[in-house]
Amino acid sequence: MYKSILKSKSTDPKQGVYFIGTTPPKQDTDIELVAGIADKLLERLSSIDYDGLIVYDIQDETSRIDKPRPFPFKYTHDARLYSKLLHDKSAKPVITYKSVSQGSTADFARWLSDAWHQYSVRDIVLVGSPSSEGEIKLSLPQAYQTLRDHKLDFHLGGVTIAERHISKGDEHLRLRAKELQGCEFFISQAVYNAQATIDLLTRYALECKSQGVKPKRVILTFSPCGSAKTLAFIEWLGISVPEATSLRILQSENPLKESLQISRNNFEQILQSCLPLDIPLGLNIESLTNRKEEIDAAILLFKLLKATLDLKLAESQL
């Protein structure tokens, strides 16, 4: 049984935490091949210094938007299975996502027991329904209550969406509400709109200050974009991409390199505005596609942004 890297660092804004996000292999992948895919991923990551991995629970989000999905939806292997594989092979913590809306309270309670006892899952992020349309068997607040009733000491995190703050102006209040329901950290949707993230983090820090509490850790997600199709997928996911940013990527001779420079610039803007707020920050780098060049670019982006955060955190202590 391992201790959560986040638990040990969660209260110190002078320390960053660094994660790589990934998805389980597609469900039609032979189970014998899944371990080999995990090995290949960890081999790619052997050149970087990261704290742990994040394994997403992919859900069909077609109810959220009328546009067709740029990449067809395919079910994946159980996120708990892939999390255990990655943890056993890397000896690093793995944060496991769980989409809760499709099953009943009893289903989710069973998922929690199996996650803890069979798969050694300790760090989880619960995700609600992608939209209010369609049947929601279990709401996110009900899932949080089920988790509390279950009495297993999971380290719980939540999702934060800066884009929601643009439209509704209350994402900082959602974070505080999730904290009251047990969330100890937050992971953002992929950042392409620096100002939306700055606005959210600033509001969140001020809200915490007004209530006399310390902000929880916020792990910011970044993802490379190397093609018009990947950009369409990013926007389909609901990620806010400013028009000038889209044009810079699409008009560039090297869209992938341009997207890395944009992410680095965005991150530097966020740090300049938000490091003084004393919010513990972290990084999560993901590739939204299986294209080799975008996966390789994600590793380079990790190196760039980790070095940036490490340097800024060191400078803040001068």
C-alpha positions as CSV (number, residue, x, y, z in Angstrom):
1,M,0.0,0.0,0.0
2,Y,1.5,3.4,-1.0
3,K,1.0,6.8,0.5
4,S,-0.5,9.5,-1.8
5,I,2.2,11.9,-3.1
6,L,-0.5,14.5,-3.0
7,K,-1.3,14.0,0.6
8,S,2.3,14.5,1.6
9,K,2.6,17.7,-0.5
10,S,-0.9,19.1,-0.6
11,T,-0.4,21.9,1.9
12,D,2.8,23.3,0.6
13,P,2.4,26.0,-2.2
14,K,6.2,26.0,-2.5
15,Q,6.2,22.5,-4.0
16,G,4.8,21.5,-7.4
17,V,3.5,18.1,-8.3
18,Y,3.9,16.6,-11.7
19,F,1.7,14.1,-13.5
20,I,1.2,12.5,-16.9
21,G,-2.3,11.9,-18.0
22,T,-3.3,8.8,-20.1
23,T,-6.3,6.7,-21.0
24,P,-6.6,2.9,-20.8
25,P,-6.3,1.0,-24.0
26,K,-9.4,0.5,-26.1
27,Q,-11.8,-2.3,-24.8
28,D,-11.2,-4.4,-27.9
29,T,-7.5,-4.6,-27.2
30,D,-6.6,-8.1,-26.1
31,I,-6.0,-8.2,-22.3
32,E,-2.6,-9.8,-23.0
33,L,-1.5,-6.7,-24.9
34,V,-2.5,-4.2,-22.3
35,A,0.5,-4.8,-20.1
36,G,2.8,-4.3,-23.1
37,I,1.1,-1.0,-23.8
38,A,1.7,0.1,-20.2
39,D,5.4,-1.0,-20.5
40,K,5.7,1.1,-23.7
41,L,4.2,4.2,-22.0
42,L,6.5,3.9,-19.0
43,E,9.5,3.4,-21.2
44,R,8.7,6.7,-23.0
45,L,8.4,8.4,-19.6
46,S,11.8,7.1,-18.3
47,S,13.5,10.3,-19.4
48,I,11.4,12.6,-17.2
49,D,11.0,13.2,-13.5
50,Y,7.3,12.9,-12.7
51,D,5.4,12.2,-9.5
52,G,2.7,9.9,-10.8
53,L,0.1,9.2,-13.5
54,I,-3.5,10.1,-14.1
55,V,-5.8,7.5,-15.7
56,Y,-9.0,8.8,-17.2
57,D,-12.4,7.1,-17.3
58,I,-13.5,8.0,-20.8
59,Q,-17.3,8.6,-21.3
60,D,-19.4,9.2,-24.3
61,E,-20.1,12.9,-24.3
62,T,-22.3,13.1,-27.4
63,S,-25.2,14.3,-25.2
64,R,-23.2,17.5,-24.4
65,I,-22.9,18.8,-27.9
66,D,-24.6,18.6,-31.3
67,K,-21.4,18.5,-33.4
68,P,-20.1,15.1,-34.4
69,R,-17.1,13.8,-32.4
70,P,-13.9,14.3,-34.5
71,F,-12.5,11.0,-33.2
72,P,-15.0,8.1,-32.9
73,F,-15.9,7.2,-29.3
74,K,-14.7,3.7,-28.2
75,Y,-15.0,2.2,-24.8
76,T,-11.8,1.4,-22.9
77,H,-10.6,-1.2,-20.5
78,D,-11.4,-0.6,-16.8
79,A,-9.5,2.5,-15.5
80,R,-8.9,0.6,-12.2
81,L,-7.2,-2.3,-14.0
82,Y,-4.9,0.0,-16.0
83,S,-4.1,2.1,-12.9
84,K,-3.0,-1.0,-11.0
85,L,-0.8,-2.1,-13.9
86,L,0.8,1.3,-14.1
87,H,1.3,1.5,-10.3
88,D,2.7,-2.0,-10.0
89,K,5.1,-1.4,-12.9
90,S,6.2,2.2,-12.0
91,A,5.9,2.2,-8.2
92,K,4.4,5.6,-8.6
93,P,1.0,6.9,-7.4
94,V,-1.9,6.8,-9.9
95,I,-4.9,9.0,-9.8
96,T,-7.9,7.1,-11.2
97,Y,-10.9,9.0,-12.7
98,K,-14.4,7.6,-12.3
99,S,-17.5,8.7,-14.2
100,V,-20.4,8.2,-11.8
101,S,-23.6,9.1,-13.6
102,Q,-24.2,5.8,-15.4
103,G,-24.6,3.4,-12.5
104,S,-26.7,3.2,-9.3
105,T,-25.6,4.0,-5.7
106,A,-25.1,0.2,-5.2
107,D,-23.0,0.0,-8.4
108,F,-20.8,2.8,-7.3
109,A,-20.4,1.4,-3.7
110,R,-19.3,-1.9,-5.3
111,W,-16.9,0.0,-7.6
112,L,-15.3,1.7,-4.6
113,S,-14.9,-1.6,-2.7
114,D,-13.3,-3.3,-5.7
115,A,-11.1,-0.3,-6.5
116,W,-9.7,-0.3,-2.9
117,H,-9.4,-4.1,-2.3
118,Q,-8.7,-5.6,-5.7
119,Y,-7.0,-2.8,-7.6
120,S,-5.2,-0.9,-4.7
121,V,-6.6,2.4,-5.9
122,R,-6.2,5.2,-3.3
123,D,-6.4,8.5,-5.3
124,I,-9.6,9.1,-7.2
125,V,-11.3,11.9,-9.1
126,L,-15.1,11.7,-9.5
127,V,-16.7,13.1,-12.6
128,G,-20.4,13.8,-13.0
129,S,-22.6,13.7,-16.1
130,P,-21.3,15.6,-19.2
131,S,-24.7,17.3,-19.5
132,S,-28.1,17.5,-17.8
133,E,-29.7,15.8,-20.8
134,G,-30.4,12.0,-20.7
135,E,-30.7,9.7,-17.7
136,I,-28.5,10.5,-14.7
137,K,-28.6,7.5,-12.4
138,L,-26.2,9.0,-9.8
139,S,-25.5,12.7,-9.4
140,L,-22.1,13.9,-8.3
141,P,-23.3,15.0,-4.8
142,Q,-24.9,11.6,-4.3
143,A,-21.6,10.0,-5.3
144,Y,-19.7,12.1,-2.8
145,Q,-22.2,11.0,-0.1
146,T,-21.8,7.4,-1.1
147,L,-18.1,7.7,-0.8
148,R,-18.4,9.3,2.7
149,D,-20.7,6.5,3.8
150,H,-18.3,3.9,2.5
151,K,-15.6,4.7,5.2
152,L,-12.6,3.9,2.9
153,D,-9.9,6.5,3.1
154,F,-9.6,7.5,-0.6
155,H,-7.8,10.7,-1.4
156,L,-10.5,12.5,-3.3
157,G,-10.1,15.1,-6.1
158,G,-12.4,17.0,-8.3
159,V,-12.5,18.5,-11.8
160,T,-12.4,22.2,-12.4
161,I,-13.4,23.8,-15.7
162,A,-12.2,27.4,-16.2
163,E,-14.5,27.7,-19.3
164,R,-17.5,27.3,-16.9
165,H,-16.2,30.3,-15.0
166,I,-16.3,32.4,-18.2
167,S,-20.0,31.6,-18.8
168,K,-21.3,31.3,-15.2
169,G,-18.8,33.2,-13.0
170,D,-19.2,30.7,-10.1
171,E,-16.6,28.0,-10.7
172,H,-14.7,29.2,-7.6
173,L,-17.8,28.5,-5.5
174,R,-18.1,25.1,-7.1
175,L,-14.5,24.4,-5.9
176,R,-15.4,25.4,-2.4
177,A,-18.6,23.3,-2.5
178,K,-16.6,20.3,-3.6
179,E,-14.1,20.9,-0.8
180,L,-16.9,20.7,1.7
181,Q,-17.9,17.3,0.1
182,G,-14.3,16.0,0.6
183,C,-12.2,17.1,-2.3
184,E,-8.6,17.7,-1.4
185,F,-7.3,18.7,-4.8
186,F,-8.5,19.7,-8.3
187,I,-7.4,18.9,-11.8
188,S,-8.3,21.3,-14.6
189,Q,-9.5,20.7,-18.1
190,A,-6.7,21.3,-20.7
191,V,-5.7,25.0,-20.6
192,Y,-5.7,27.0,-23.9
193,N,-7.2,30.1,-22.5
194,A,-4.8,31.6,-19.9
195,Q,-7.0,34.5,-18.9
196,A,-10.0,32.2,-18.0
197,T,-7.7,30.2,-15.7
198,I,-6.2,33.3,-14.1
199,D,-9.7,34.7,-13.5
200,L,-10.8,31.4,-11.9
201,L,-7.7,31.0,-9.7
202,T,-7.8,34.6,-8.5
203,R,-11.5,34.3,-7.6
204,Y,-10.8,31.0,-5.8
205,A,-7.9,32.4,-3.8
206,L,-10.0,35.5,-2.8
207,E,-12.9,33.3,-1.8
208,C,-10.7,31.1,0.4
209,K,-9.1,34.2,2.0
210,S,-12.5,35.6,2.8
211,Q,-13.5,32.4,4.5
212,G,-10.2,32.0,6.4
213,V,-9.2,28.7,4.7
214,K,-6.2,27.7,2.6
215,P,-6.7,26.9,-1.1
216,K,-6.4,23.3,-2.1
217,R,-3.9,22.2,-4.8
218,V,-4.9,22.9,-8.4
219,I,-3.2,20.7,-11.0
220,L,-3.3,22.5,-14.4
221,T,-3.6,20.3,-17.5
222,F,-1.8,21.1,-20.8
223,S,-2.0,19.1,-24.1
224,P,-0.2,19.5,-27.4
225,C,-2.1,20.2,-30.6
226,G,-0.5,19.2,-33.9
227,S,-3.3,19.2,-36.5
228,A,-6.6,20.8,-37.4
229,K,-8.4,17.5,-36.4
230,T,-6.8,17.6,-32.9
231,L,-7.8,21.2,-32.6
232,A,-11.4,20.4,-33.6
233,F,-11.4,17.6,-30.9
234,I,-10.1,20.1,-28.3
235,E,-12.9,22.5,-29.1
236,W,-15.4,19.6,-29.2
237,L,-14.4,18.7,-25.6
238,G,-15.5,22.2,-24.6
239,I,-12.0,23.6,-24.1
240,S,-11.9,27.3,-24.8
241,V,-9.4,28.2,-27.5
242,P,-9.2,31.9,-28.3
243,E,-9.5,32.7,-32.0
244,A,-6.0,34.1,-32.3
245,T,-4.6,30.9,-30.7
246,S,-6.5,28.7,-33.2
247,L,-5.2,30.8,-36.1
248,R,-1.6,30.7,-34.8
249,I,-1.7,26.9,-34.7
250,L,-3.5,26.4,-38.0
251,Q,-1.4,28.9,-39.9
252,S,1.9,27.7,-38.5
253,E,4.4,25.7,-40.6
254,N,4.8,23.5,-37.5
255,P,1.5,23.5,-35.6
256,L,2.8,21.1,-33.0
257,K,5.8,23.3,-32.1
258,E,3.5,26.4,-32.1
259,S,1.1,24.7,-29.7
260,L,4.0,24.0,-27.3
261,Q,5.1,27.6,-27.4
262,I,1.5,28.8,-26.8
263,S,1.2,26.4,-23.8
264,R,4.5,27.6,-22.4
265,N,3.5,31.3,-22.8
266,N,0.1,30.6,-21.2
267,F,1.6,28.8,-18.3
268,E,4.1,31.7,-17.7
269,Q,1.2,34.2,-17.7
270,I,-0.7,32.1,-15.2
271,L,2.3,31.8,-12.9
272,Q,3.0,35.5,-13.1
273,S,-0.5,36.3,-12.0
274,C,-1.3,33.4,-9.7
275,L,1.9,32.3,-7.8
276,P,1.5,35.3,-5.4
277,L,-2.0,33.9,-4.5
278,D,-0.3,31.0,-2.6
279,I,-2.4,28.3,-4.3
280,P,-0.5,25.0,-4.4
281,L,-0.1,24.2,-8.1
282,G,0.7,21.2,-10.1
283,L,1.0,20.1,-13.7
284,N,-0.7,17.3,-15.7
285,I,0.5,16.8,-19.3
286,E,-1.6,14.6,-21.6
287,S,-1.8,13.7,-25.3
288,L,-5.4,13.8,-26.5
289,T,-4.6,11.5,-29.4
290,N,-2.5,8.3,-30.0
291,R,-0.4,10.0,-32.7
292,K,3.2,9.3,-32.0
293,E,4.3,12.9,-32.7
294,E,1.8,14.3,-30.3
295,I,2.7,11.8,-27.6
296,D,6.4,12.7,-28.0
297,A,5.5,16.4,-28.0
298,A,3.6,15.9,-24.7
299,I,6.8,14.6,-23.1
300,L,8.8,17.6,-24.4
301,L,6.0,19.9,-23.1
302,F,6.3,18.2,-19.7
303,K,10.0,19.0,-19.6
304,L,9.4,22.6,-20.6
305,L,6.6,23.3,-18.1
306,K,8.1,21.4,-15.2
307,A,11.3,23.4,-15.6
308,T,9.3,26.6,-15.7
309,L,7.3,25.9,-12.5
310,D,10.4,24.6,-10.7
311,L,12.3,27.8,-11.6
312,K,9.4,30.1,-10.6
313,L,8.8,28.4,-7.3
314,A,12.5,28.7,-6.5
315,E,12.6,32.4,-7.5
316,S,9.5,33.0,-5.3
317,Q,11.6,32.0,-2.3
318,L,14.4,34.5,-2.9
